Amino acid sequence: MADPEKEAIKKLKKKLKQQEKKNAEIRDQMAMQRTIFANERTLMAYLRTAIAIIGGGFAALKLSRHKYMAILGIVLMASGFALIVYSFYRYFRKQKLINKHNSEYTHTSHGHAELHNKEASLYGNVD
Protein backbone atom coordinates (compact mmCIF):
# COMPACT_ATOMS: atom_id res chain seq x y z
CA MET A 1 0.00 0.00 0.00
CA ALA A 2 1.06 3.53 -0.69
CA ASP A 3 1.81 5.88 2.18
CA PRO A 4 -1.20 8.18 1.53
CA GLU A 5 -3.51 5.17 1.62
CA LYS A 6 -2.15 4.10 5.00
CA GLU A 7 -2.67 7.60 6.35
CA ALA A 8 -6.24 7.64 5.06
CA ILE A 9 -6.92 4.29 6.70
CA LYS A 10 -5.45 5.52 10.01
CA LYS A 11 -7.62 8.64 9.89
CA LEU A 12 -10.71 6.57 9.14
CA LYS A 13 -9.98 4.17 12.00
CA LYS A 14 -9.47 7.09 14.37
CA LYS A 15 -12.78 8.68 13.32
CA LEU A 16 -14.57 5.35 13.79
CA LYS A 17 -13.13 4.92 17.28
CA GLN A 18 -14.23 8.43 18.26
CA GLN A 19 -17.72 7.83 16.90
CA GLU A 20 -17.96 4.51 18.77
CA LYS A 21 -17.08 6.32 22.01
CA LYS A 22 -19.77 8.92 21.40
CA ASN A 23 -22.30 6.23 20.52
CA ALA A 24 -21.54 4.29 23.71
CA GLU A 25 -22.05 7.38 25.86
CA ILE A 26 -25.30 8.26 24.09
CA ARG A 27 -26.50 4.67 24.45
CA ASP A 28 -25.79 4.79 28.19
CA GLN A 29 -27.65 8.07 28.62
CA MET A 30 -30.63 6.78 26.67
CA ALA A 31 -30.69 3.62 28.80
CA MET A 32 -30.94 5.80 31.90
CA GLN A 33 -33.86 7.70 30.37
CA ARG A 34 -35.61 4.45 29.45
CA THR A 35 -35.25 3.29 33.05
CA ILE A 36 -36.83 6.51 34.34
CA PHE A 37 -39.71 6.21 31.86
CA ALA A 38 -40.25 2.55 32.77
CA ASN A 39 -40.56 3.54 36.42
CA GLU A 40 -43.15 6.17 35.50
CA ARG A 41 -45.11 3.69 33.36
CA THR A 42 -45.16 1.26 36.26
CA LEU A 43 -46.55 3.97 38.55
CA MET A 44 -49.29 4.74 36.02
CA ALA A 45 -50.17 1.05 35.75
CA TYR A 46 -50.48 0.76 39.52
CA LEU A 47 -52.66 3.87 39.68
CA ARG A 48 -54.87 2.68 36.82
CA THR A 49 -55.39 -0.64 38.59
CA ALA A 50 -56.09 1.07 41.92
CA ILE A 51 -58.69 3.35 40.32
CA ALA A 52 -60.40 0.35 38.75
CA ILE A 53 -60.48 -1.47 42.10
CA ILE A 54 -61.88 1.61 43.85
CA GLY A 55 -64.50 1.97 41.11
CA GLY A 56 -65.48 -1.66 41.50
CA GLY A 57 -65.75 -1.24 45.24
CA PHE A 58 -67.87 1.89 44.85
CA ALA A 59 -70.18 0.10 42.41
CA ALA A 60 -70.51 -2.88 44.74
CA LEU A 61 -71.28 -0.55 47.64
CA LYS A 62 -73.84 1.64 45.88
CA LEU A 63 -75.57 -0.75 43.49
CA SER A 64 -76.18 -3.76 45.69
CA ARG A 65 -78.67 -4.25 48.46
CA HIS A 66 -76.90 -7.22 50.02
CA LYS A 67 -74.82 -6.79 53.13
CA TYR A 68 -71.95 -8.96 51.90
CA MET A 69 -71.63 -6.81 48.75
CA ALA A 70 -71.41 -3.68 50.90
CA ILE A 71 -68.60 -5.28 52.90
CA LEU A 72 -66.91 -6.37 49.67
CA GLY A 73 -67.22 -2.80 48.34
CA ILE A 74 -65.59 -1.34 51.44
CA VAL A 75 -62.79 -3.91 51.29
CA LEU A 76 -62.19 -3.18 47.59
CA MET A 77 -62.12 0.56 48.15
CA ALA A 78 -59.69 0.20 51.04
CA SER A 79 -57.52 -2.11 48.93
CA GLY A 80 -57.52 0.43 46.10
CA PHE A 81 -56.40 3.23 48.39
CA ALA A 82 -53.74 0.98 49.91
CA LEU A 83 -52.51 0.21 46.38
CA ILE A 84 -52.23 3.94 45.65
CA VAL A 85 -50.12 4.47 48.76
CA TYR A 86 -47.93 1.47 47.89
CA SER A 87 -47.50 2.60 44.27
CA PHE A 88 -46.20 6.03 45.31
CA TYR A 89 -43.95 4.46 47.94
CA ARG A 90 -42.52 2.09 45.32
CA TYR A 91 -42.15 4.84 42.71
CA PHE A 92 -40.23 7.19 45.00
CA ARG A 93 -38.03 4.37 46.33
CA LYS A 94 -37.10 3.30 42.79
CA GLN A 95 -36.63 6.91 41.67
CA LYS A 96 -34.22 7.49 44.55
CA LEU A 97 -32.25 4.39 43.52
CA ILE A 98 -32.17 5.51 39.87
CA ASN A 99 -30.95 8.98 40.87
CA LYS A 100 -28.25 7.41 43.04
CA HIS A 101 -27.04 5.29 40.11
CA ASN A 102 -27.10 8.33 37.80
CA SER A 103 -25.01 10.38 40.20
CA GLU A 104 -22.46 7.58 40.59
CA TYR A 105 -22.23 6.94 36.84
CA THR A 106 -19.11 8.12 35.04
CA HIS A 107 -18.28 7.76 31.38
CA THR A 108 -15.58 5.17 30.90
CA SER A 109 -14.86 5.54 27.21
CA HIS A 110 -12.21 8.21 27.82
CA GLY A 111 -10.54 6.01 30.41
CA HIS A 112 -10.51 3.06 28.01
CA ALA A 113 -8.97 5.23 25.29
CA GLU A 114 -6.24 6.44 27.65
CA LEU A 115 -5.54 2.88 28.78
CA HIS A 116 -5.35 1.69 25.17
CA ASN A 117 -2.90 4.46 24.28
CA LYS A 118 -0.65 3.63 27.24
CA GLU A 119 -0.67 -0.10 26.42
CA ALA A 120 0.02 0.59 22.76
CA SER A 121 2.92 2.90 23.59
CA LEU A 122 4.52 0.10 25.65
CA TYR A 123 4.81 -1.94 22.46
CA GLY A 124 5.87 0.99 20.30
CA ASN A 125 2.45 1.15 18.59
CA VAL A 126 0.97 4.60 18.42
CA ASP A 127 -2.30 5.16 16.59
Solvent accessible surface area in square Angstrom, and as a share of the most:
residue,aa,sasa,rsa
1,M,163,0.73
2,A,54,0.42
3,D,100,0.52
4,P,100,0.63
5,E,91,0.41
6,K,103,0.44
7,E,84,0.38
8,A,59,0.46
9,I,68,0.35
10,K,113,0.48
11,K,131,0.56
12,L,104,0.52
13,K,120,0.51
14,K,117,0.50
15,K,137,0.58
16,L,98,0.49
17,K,83,0.35
18,Q,90,0.40
19,Q,88,0.39
20,E,112,0.50
21,K,61,0.26
22,K,119,0.50
23,N,62,0.32
24,A,31,0.24
25,E,32,0.14
26,I,90,0.46
27,R,142,0.52
28,D,53,0.28
29,Q,88,0.39
30,M,107,0.48
31,A,39,0.30
32,M,44,0.20
33,Q,90,0.40
34,R,138,0.50
35,T,66,0.39
36,I,29,0.14
37,F,104,0.43
38,A,38,0.29
39,N,10,0.05
40,E,66,0.30
41,R,152,0.55
42,T,44,0.25
43,L,13,0.07
44,M,105,0.47
45,A,35,0.28
46,Y,61,0.23
47,L,31,0.15
48,R,161,0.59
49,T,67,0.39
50,A,0,0.00
51,I,115,0.59
52,A,69,0.54
53,I,52,0.26
54,I,31,0.16
55,G,39,0.37
56,G,33,0.32
57,G,0,0.00
58,F,107,0.44
59,A,41,0.32
60,A,12,0.09
61,L,55,0.27
62,K,129,0.55
63,L,151,0.75
64,S,30,0.19
65,R,236,0.86
66,H,109,0.49
67,K,167,0.71
68,Y,142,0.54
69,M,53,0.24
70,A,30,0.24
71,I,104,0.53
72,L,79,0.39
73,G,0,0.00
74,I,102,0.52
75,V,80,0.46
76,L,55,0.27
77,M,46,0.20
78,A,58,0.45
79,S,50,0.32
80,G,0,0.00
81,F,112,0.47
82,A,62,0.48
83,L,39,0.19
84,I,43,0.22
85,V,105,0.61
86,Y,97,0.37
87,S,1,0.01
88,F,79,0.33
89,Y,126,0.48
90,R,53,0.19
91,Y,34,0.13
92,F,123,0.51
93,R,113,0.41
94,K,67,0.29
95,Q,34,0.15
96,K,157,0.67
97,L,86,0.43
98,I,21,0.10
99,N,78,0.40
100,K,111,0.47
101,H,105,0.47
102,N,46,0.24
103,S,92,0.60
104,E,108,0.49
105,Y,76,0.29
106,T,98,0.57
107,H,72,0.32
108,T,82,0.48
109,S,15,0.10
110,H,122,0.54
111,G,43,0.42
112,H,119,0.53
113,A,20,0.16
114,E,97,0.44
115,L,98,0.49
116,H,83,0.37
117,N,88,0.45
118,K,121,0.51
119,E,86,0.39
120,A,15,0.12
121,S,65,0.42
122,L,147,0.73
123,Y,173,0.66
124,G,62,0.60
125,N,90,0.46
126,V,118,0.68
127,D,105,0.54
